[in-house]
Amino acid sequence: MVGSSVAGLALAVVLLSHGGVAIPIVADQSAFVRRQAAQVEVSLSPQGEMIQEASHDDMDLAPEDLAKSGFEIGRFDFVLGQPNTNVCTATGHKKVNEDTQNSTGHIIGKALCVAAAAQKGAHFTDEEADDGQEGNHPKGCFKADCDLFKADGDSLATTHPVCFFYNPTGGVINVAGVTGTPVCSRPAFVHGNDDTQGCKADDQSDYQVIDDEETCRTAAGILGTHPTADEFRIGVHNASKHLDYVQGCFLNLDRNKVYFNAKSALGDGVAGQMKGRNICNVSSPQAIA
């Protein structure tokens, strides 16, 4: 189902857990950002890497910081880069970034790596490479064998099939001998072309138009750029209106609000006469195995 990838986010609060800490994911961006803005901010570096500006030296993260990270991951879908490299692009998810300003997709920020692990069902471990060995692993968030840094003691691999690590290095990666797979970001939602049904041609292998009403509402809340309309559903009072707009979730460019246009017994609108810009979500989120 198209709505399944974000169906859980439709609730006002969704709980993830890490180390016994509940991480709420909030669909209402404006209210959430007002409460959390003083705690931690996320931005893009000049190279386009996702950076958490508030740093944490260990896993003793405040619940509110984890909450902000939980919100941030609602805007992103996480995918794996190329194994044993520092490269985010890989087959199976050719579209890593919607915005050319975010040119790498690397996740820079421990709390975001924790949240990404929770989203993908992986175990996050705060074990790190020895000093001077950071260049032997992908920068930022990466996936590797759970016993990567264990010289002895109990094995994590017996209880956790997949582990995410965080490499805080900002230096040069040893490309000749990197161990681990980068965990990279791509947008959870993208827009189609103006007044044209569907996602953009370059997105069609990775995204599809949201055709579920609640998922549409949730997407609008997470994107936070345009509110949903008071009369959210098209054609309630006049069925012929279904033919005036693109089907599914869309932004009305004249009113700058998000609407939902369900399929109608009247059929499809005529190309070139429909209005709106579709909102699309990831069609097949990548399994992190």
Secondary structure, 3 states (H helix, E strand, C coil): CHHHHCHHHHCCEEEEEECCEEEEEECCHHHHHHHHCCCCCEEECCCCCEEECCCCCCCCCCHHHHHHHHHHHCCEEEEECCCCCCCCCCCCCCCCCCCCCCCCCEEECHHHHHHHHHHHCCEECCCCCCCCCHHHCCCEEEEECCCCCCCCCCCCCCCCCCEEEEECCCCCCCCCCCCCEEEEEEECEEEEEECECCCCHHHCCCEEECCCHHHHHHHHHHHCCCCEEEEEECCCCCHHHHHHECCEEEEECCCCEEEEECCCCCCCCCCCCCECEEEEEECCCCCCC
